[in-house]
Amino acid sequence: MSKKEPNYVNTKRYKISRQRQWDVTIELGEVEGRLDCVRFSVASVSERAITATDLRQIPLGQLVQQWRADYLKLMRVAVDADKTGTVRKTLSRRVTAAERSKPRKRGGRRPEHDYQQIASVYQAAWVRGDLPTKAVQDHFKLSPSAAAKAVHRARQQGLLPRTERGVAKGKREEG
């Protein structure tokens, strides 16, 4: 049984004003191959009560993104410094997880290789007789609408055959 790898924990002081500042601790861990926030805590520096309004003013999403970037830099330095290669495999996997976690710009399109993966998942589900768009939705953790759009774009790129509305089509394997 393999031992669970430690999570990356980082604490930084976040100030709204001189009187209102907190130590925010975020723990990043690998979840389904991505580096995500698995735990966070907020501690008042000035021993004053933390209100719901105070919590809403802490930009947690931005802090997580910043700390993911810091972690990625740290792991890349460690991979480069590992001359013996003893920890390179583990660190390389962590770098990959951190890179997967980079948020895409809103409204941006997926990279070309993502559509190849989408087509592959769709095709495998179609061959098994499963609902292929639902398989894409479940595999990539997409909404039904996003899964349908991703399948449509894979079709536009010629990775899947054309279809009629409501009728799934895949490529039959010859053999």
C-alpha positions in Angstrom: 0.0 0.0 0.0 1.5 3.3 -1.0 1.7 6.1 1.5 -0.4 9.2 0.9 1.8 12.1 -0.3 1.7 15.2 1.9 -0.3 18.1 0.8 1.2 21.6 0.2 0.3 24.0 3.0 0.9 27.7 2.8 0.0 30.5 5.2 0.0 34.2 4.3 -1.2 37.3 6.0 -4.1 39.0 4.2 -4.9 42.6 5.1 -8.1 44.6 4.4 -7.1 47.4 6.6 -4.7 47.9 9.5 -7.3 46.8 12.0 -8.7 44.0 9.9 -6.1 41.4 8.9 -6.0 37.6 9.0 -3.7 34.7 8.6 -5.1 32.6 5.8 -3.9 29.0 5.6 -4.6 27.0 2.5 -3.8 23.4 2.0 -3.5 22.2 -1.5 -3.8 18.5 -2.3 -4.2 16.2 -5.3 -7.8 15.5 -6.1 -8.5 13.4 -9.2 -5.1 14.4 -10.8 -5.6 18.1 -10.1 -4.1 20.3 -7.4 -7.1 21.8 -5.5 -7.8 23.4 -2.2 -8.7 20.6 0.3 -8.7 22.7 3.5 -8.4 26.3 4.5 -8.5 28.3 7.8 -8.7 31.9 8.7 -7.3 33.3 12.0 -7.7 36.8 13.2 -4.4 38.6 13.8 -5.9 41.2 16.0 -8.0 38.9 18.1 -11.2 40.4 16.8 -14.2 38.4 15.8 -14.3 37.3 12.2 -17.7 38.1 10.6 -19.4 36.7 7.5 -18.7 40.0 5.8 -15.0 39.7 6.6 -14.9 36.2 5.1 -16.6 37.4 1.9 -13.8 40.0 1.5 -11.1 37.4 1.4 -10.4 36.5 -2.3 -10.0 32.8 -1.7 -10.1 31.8 -5.3 -7.3 34.3 -6.2 -5.2 33.1 -3.2 -5.6 29.5 -4.3 -4.5 30.4 -7.8 -1.5 32.3 -6.6 -0.5 29.5 -4.3 -0.9 26.9 -7.0 1.5 29.0 -9.1 3.9 29.3 -6.2 3.8 25.5 -5.7 4.3 24.9 -9.5 7.5 27.0 -9.4 8.7 25.2 -6.3 8.2 21.8 -7.8 9.9 22.8 -11.1 12.9 24.0 -9.2 12.9 20.7 -7.2 12.7 18.6 -10.4 15.5 20.6 -12.0 17.6 20.2 -8.8 17.1 16.4 -8.6 20.3 15.3 -10.4 20.0 11.7 -9.2 16.4 11.2 -10.5 15.3 9.6 -7.2 12.3 11.8 -6.7 11.9 13.0 -10.3 8.9 10.7 -11.0 6.9 11.8 -8.0 7.8 15.5 -8.5 7.0 15.3 -12.2 3.5 13.9 -11.4 3.0 16.8 -9.0 4.0 19.3 -11.6 1.6 17.7 -14.0 -1.2 17.9 -11.4 -0.4 21.6 -10.7 -0.4 22.4 -14.5 -3.8 20.7 -14.9 -5.1 22.9 -12.2 -4.4 26.1 -14.0 -7.8 27.8 -14.7 -8.8 28.3 -18.3 -9.8 31.7 -19.3 -13.6 32.1 -19.3 -15.0 31.6 -22.8 -11.8 30.0 -24.0 -11.7 26.9 -26.1 -10.1 23.7 -25.0 -6.7 22.8 -26.5 -6.7 20.4 -29.6 -5.6 17.4 -27.6 -8.6 17.8 -25.2 -10.9 17.2 -28.2 -9.0 14.1 -29.1 -9.6 12.8 -25.6 -13.3 13.8 -25.7 -13.6 11.9 -29.0 -11.9 8.9 -27.5 -14.2 8.8 -24.4 -17.2 9.4 -26.7 -16.2 6.6 -29.1 -15.5 4.1 -26.3 -18.9 4.7 -24.7 -20.6 4.5 -28.1 -19.0 1.1 -28.8 -20.1 -0.2 -25.3 -23.6 1.0 -26.0 -23.6 3.6 -23.3 -24.8 7.2 -23.7 -21.7 8.8 -25.2 -22.3 12.4 -24.4 -23.2 11.4 -20.8 -19.9 9.5 -20.7 -18.1 12.7 -21.8 -20.0 14.7 -19.2 -19.1 12.2 -16.4 -15.5 11.7 -17.4 -14.6 15.4 -17.7 -17.0 16.5 -14.9 -18.9 18.9 -17.3 -22.4 20.1 -17.3 -24.7 18.5 -19.9 -24.5 21.7 -22.0 -20.7 21.9 -21.9 -20.4 18.1 -22.7 -22.7 18.6 -25.7 -20.7 21.6 -26.9 -17.4 19.7 -26.5 -18.7 16.8 -28.5 -20.0 19.2 -31.2 -16.6 20.8 -31.4 -14.9 17.4 -31.7 -17.3 16.7 -34.6 -16.4 20.0 -36.2 -12.7 19.0 -36.1 -13.5 15.8 -37.8 -12.7 13.6 -34.8 -16.2 12.2 -34.8 -18.6 11.5 -37.7 -21.5 13.8 -38.4 -24.8 12.9 -36.8 -28.5 13.7 -36.8 -30.1 15.5 -33.8 -30.6 13.1 -31.0 -28.9 10.1 -32.7 -25.4 9.3 -31.5 -22.9 8.1 -34.1 -19.4 6.8 -33.7 -16.8 5.1 -35.9 -17.2 1.4 -36.3 -14.0 -0.5 -35.7 -13.1 -2.7 -38.6 -11.6 -6.0 -37.8 
